Amino acid sequence: MIEIIVNGEKQKVKEDINISEMIEVLEYKDKSFAVALNGTFVALKKYNETKINDADKIEILAPMVGG
């Protein structure tokens, strides 16, 4: 297991996990969000190939509506 920080909270996930798998494990059902890994936006098409490492910081951001 590795420890990561998701939206400011420590989480434990298996080693050798990618963003798509992490989203499933953490049960994010809504697909309307963006992901930043260590402060860098990750494109949706890169989720399957982007591996997560111990101590990575992940932000899962919902789009904001309104002005």
PyMOL commands that set and color helices and strands:
alter all, ss='L'
color gray80, all
select helices_A, chain A and resi 19-25+44-46
alter helices_A, ss='H'
color red, helices_A
select strands_A, chain A and resi 2-6+9-13+17-18+34-37+40-42+51-52+57-61
alter strands_A, ss='S'
color yellow, strands_A
deselect
rebuild
show_as cartoon
